[in-house]
Amino acid sequence: MDDTRLERLEILAAEQERTIDELSVQIADQWTEIDRLRKKLEALIERFLVLEEHATPSAPVTKPPHW
């Protein structure tokens, strides 16, 4: 009976170790994807700001005609 219990515990520990390893790989992959998306977002923000600067003419500060 003790051998069976010990064997079940060893199997459970091995399954948990495999699950932890799989989750670790998934987390590493997700961080890689997050870093890639963060860099892409920063590039898009920079591009948007440059386009916005060139697209919006600067309005002169003048008094309205009725002043």
Secondary structure, DSSP 8 states (H G I E B T S, - for coil): -HHHHHHHHHHHHHHHHHHHHHHHHHHHHHHHHHHHHHHHHHHHHHHHHHHHHHHS--------TT-
